[in-house]
Amino acid sequence: FDAAGLLAELEAIAPKILPFAQPAWRLLDEVVKSGKRVLFEGAQGALLDVDHGTYPYVTSSNTVAGQAAAGSGLGPKGPGFVLGIVKAYTTRVGEGPFPTELFDEIGQHLGTVGKEFGVVTGRPRRCGWFDAVLVRQSVALNGIDGIALTKLDILDGLPKLKICVGYRLGDKTFDYLPAGLKAQSALEPIYEEMEGWSESTAGATSWKDLPANAVKYVRRVEELIGAPAAMVSTSPQRDDTIMVRDPFQD
């Protein structure tokens, strides 16, 4: 490194940055007490959490919703409505356990139509059926009040859909993800099968725009994960969303 060059760059940007330097906890406390709203956005999935994720295939920090309070200094009572983001199917980038991963043409369909490539690495994402066990576990870990179910339109045209409702390991069954890596890698998914739909859901903005089987799919997902769908996204476009509950409203 060029120490002198690096110092010169820092000195150049310091006057622009330092006016914003202040105790974050104090600012947040003042903002909340004044009645204003604060939005915390998490990056990376709940199961990449260093404590609660699929260790060792995790990131180096806490990614669960509780970290918003701990990391910011706002305190555990600070965050209000917790919105969980989850796809209508399951994906993963990189190594690690993935009980519902598909290696057939359906998996290829999900990856191709869903444009499943890692944002940072560009690696193709591994794709599989919706894993209600993992999502239910994530709902509990994060205190999720409602989910934003995305990419429902990617399931258009699939005659049959499967949802993972449990795992089998030898002669035992599990309704949660066991902690051991050896056990995780040997799990067999227990599926519940549903009828798909041939109609397009792309661009739907209300329940009446959806095929009956698509509505049934969303309702079954809600039942299995123990959280309602606050939003359902039906395309990459911002406005193509069924808004069930506005997370920004009391």
C-alpha positions in Angstrom: 0.0 0.0 0.0 1.0 3.6 -0.6 0.5 5.0 2.9 1.0 8.7 1.9 -1.4 8.3 -1.1 -4.0 6.6 1.1 -3.8 9.3 3.7 -4.1 12.0 1.1 -7.3 10.4 -0.2 -8.8 10.1 3.3 -7.9 13.8 4.1 -9.7 14.8 0.9 -13.0 13.1 1.7 -12.9 13.7 5.5 -14.6 17.2 5.3 -17.5 15.6 3.4 -17.9 12.6 5.7 -17.2 14.0 9.2 -20.3 16.2 9.4 -22.3 13.0 9.5 -20.2 11.4 12.3 -22.2 11.2 15.5 -23.4 8.5 18.0 -25.8 6.4 16.0 -27.7 5.2 19.1 -28.4 8.8 20.2 -29.7 9.9 16.8 -31.9 6.9 16.5 -33.3 7.4 20.0 -34.2 11.0 19.1 -35.8 10.1 15.8 -37.9 7.3 17.3 -39.0 9.5 20.2 -40.1 12.2 17.8 -42.5 9.8 16.1 -40.6 9.3 12.9 -40.2 5.9 11.2 -36.9 4.1 10.8 -36.3 1.4 8.2 -33.6 -1.3 8.7 -32.7 -3.4 5.8 -30.8 -6.7 6.2 -28.5 -8.3 3.7 -28.0 -12.0 3.3 -30.4 -14.7 4.4 -31.3 -15.7 8.0 -29.6 -19.1 7.6 -26.3 -17.5 6.8 -26.3 -16.1 10.4 -23.0 -17.1 12.2 -24.9 -18.3 15.2 -28.2 -19.6 13.8 -27.3 -20.6 10.3 -26.0 -23.7 8.5 -22.5 -23.4 10.0 -19.8 -23.5 8.6 -21.5 -22.4 5.5 -22.4 -19.0 6.9 -21.2 -15.4 6.8 -19.1 -13.8 9.6 -21.8 -11.9 11.4 -25.4 -12.0 12.6 -28.0 -11.6 9.9 -31.2 -12.2 11.8 -33.5 -9.3 12.4 -32.5 -8.9 16.1 -29.1 -7.6 14.9 -30.9 -4.4 13.7 -31.4 -3.6 17.3 -28.1 -4.8 18.6 -26.0 -3.4 15.9 -27.6 0.0 15.7 -27.9 0.6 19.5 -31.7 1.2 19.2 -32.5 -1.4 21.7 -34.6 -4.6 21.6 -37.9 -2.7 21.7 -37.0 -0.5 18.8 -37.8 -2.4 15.6 -41.5 -2.8 15.0 -42.9 -4.7 12.1 -40.5 -7.3 10.8 -41.0 -8.2 7.1 -39.3 -11.4 5.9 -38.4 -11.7 2.2 -38.7 -15.1 0.7 -39.1 -16.6 -2.8 -41.9 -18.8 -3.8 -39.3 -21.5 -4.2 -35.9 -22.0 -2.5 -32.4 -21.0 -3.7 -28.9 -21.0 -2.4 -25.5 -19.7 -3.6 -22.4 -21.7 -2.8 -21.9 -24.8 -0.7 -24.0 -26.0 2.2 -27.0 -28.2 3.0 -30.0 -27.9 0.6 -32.6 -30.6 1.2 -35.0 -29.6 -1.5 -32.4 -28.9 -4.3 -33.5 -30.0 -7.7 -31.1 -31.4 -10.3 -33.7 -32.0 -13.0 -35.4 -29.9 -15.7 -37.6 -28.2 -13.1 -34.5 -27.0 -11.2 -33.1 -25.7 -14.5 -36.5 -24.0 -15.2 -36.4 -22.2 -11.9 -32.8 -21.0 -12.4 -33.3 -19.9 -16.0 -36.7 -18.3 -15.8 -36.0 -16.8 -12.4 -32.6 -15.5 -13.6 -30.9 -17.0 -10.5 -27.4 -15.8 -10.4 -25.4 -14.5 -7.4 -25.5 -10.7 -7.2 -21.9 -10.4 -6.0 -20.2 -13.5 -7.6 -22.4 -14.1 -10.6 -22.5 -17.8 -9.7 -25.6 -19.7 -10.7 -27.9 -20.2 -7.7 -28.9 -23.7 -6.7 -32.7 -24.0 -7.0 -35.3 -26.3 -5.4 -38.8 -26.6 -4.1 -40.2 -24.3 -1.4 -38.8 -25.5 2.0 -41.5 -24.6 4.5 -39.4 -26.1 7.3 -36.5 -23.7 6.8 -38.8 -20.7 6.3 -40.8 -21.6 9.5 -37.6 -21.8 11.4 -36.5 -18.4 9.9 -39.8 -16.9 10.9 -39.2 -17.9 14.5 -35.6 -16.8 14.6 -36.4 -13.4 13.2 -39.7 -12.7 14.9 -41.3 -12.1 11.5 -44.7 -10.5 11.4 -45.3 -11.0 7.7 -43.6 -12.1 4.6 -43.0 -10.6 1.1 -43.4 -13.7 -1.1 -41.5 -13.0 -4.3 -41.3 -14.6 -7.8 -44.6 -16.3 -7.7 -44.7 -15.9 -11.5 -41.7 -18.2 -11.9 -43.9 -21.1 -11.0 -46.3 -20.4 -13.9 -46.8 -23.4 -16.1 -45.6 -26.1 -13.7 -48.3 -28.8 -13.6 -47.3 -30.0 -10.1 -45.8 -28.1 -7.2 -44.1 -29.5 -4.1 -43.6 -28.0 -0.7 -41.2 -29.5 1.9 -43.1 -30.1 5.1 -40.5 -32.1 7.0 -37.3 -34.1 6.8 -36.5 -37.8 7.1 -33.2 -39.0 8.5 -33.1 -42.8 8.8 -36.1 -43.8 10.9 -36.5 -40.3 12.4 -38.5 -37.4 11.1 -37.8 -33.7 11.9 -39.9 -30.5 11.6 -36.8 -28.4 12.0 -33.3 -28.3 10.6 -31.0 -30.4 12.8 -27.8 -28.5 13.9 -25.3 -31.1 12.9 -23.6 -30.7 9.5 -23.5 -34.5 9.0 -27.2 -34.8 9.7 -28.1 -31.8 7.5 -26.3 -33.3 4.5 -28.2 -36.6 4.8 -31.8 -35.2 5.2 -34.5 -36.4 2.8 -37.3 -33.9 2.3 -40.9 -34.9 3.0 -43.1 -33.3 0.3 -46.7 -32.2 0.1 -47.8 -32.0 -3.6 -50.2 -29.4 -5.0 -51.7 -28.7 -8.3 -50.0 -26.0 -10.4 -51.5 -23.5 -12.8 -51.2 -22.9 -16.5 -52.3 -19.2 -16.4 -49.9 -16.4 -16.1 -49.6 -14.6 -12.7 -47.1 -12.0 -14.1 -48.1 -8.5 -13.3 -51.0 -9.4 -10.9 -51.7 -6.7 -8.4 -54.7 -8.2 -6.6 -55.9 -11.6 -5.5 -58.6 -11.7 -8.2 -55.9 -11.5 -10.8 -54.4 -14.8 -9.6 -55.4 -18.3 -10.7 -57.3 -20.2 -8.0 -54.4 -22.7 -7.6 -51.9 -19.8 -7.1 -54.0 -18.4 -4.3 -54.2 -21.9 -2.7 -50.4 -22.2 -3.0 -49.9 -18.9 -1.2 -52.4 -19.8 1.5 -50.8 -23.1 2.1 -47.4 -21.5 2.4 -48.9 -19.1 5.0 -50.2 -22.0 7.0 -47.0 -24.0 7.0 -44.7 -21.2 7.9 -46.9 -19.6 10.6 -46.8 -16.1 9.1 -49.1 -14.2 6.7 -48.2 -12.9 3.3 -48.0 -9.1 3.7 -47.0 -8.7 0.1 -46.9 -11.0 -3.0 -44.6 -10.0 -5.9 -45.5 -11.2 -9.4 -42.7 -9.7 -11.5 -39.4 -7.8 -11.2 -41.4 -4.5 -11.7 -42.0 -2.5 -8.5 -45.7 -2.0 -9.0 -46.5 -5.7 -9.8 -47.2 -6.4 -6.2 -50.3 -7.6 -4.2 -50.2 -5.4 -1.1 -52.0 -7.2 1.7 -50.6 -5.1 4.5 -48.5 -2.0 4.2 -45.5 -2.6 6.5 -45.1 1.2 6.9 -48.6 1.6 8.3 -49.5 1.0 12.0 
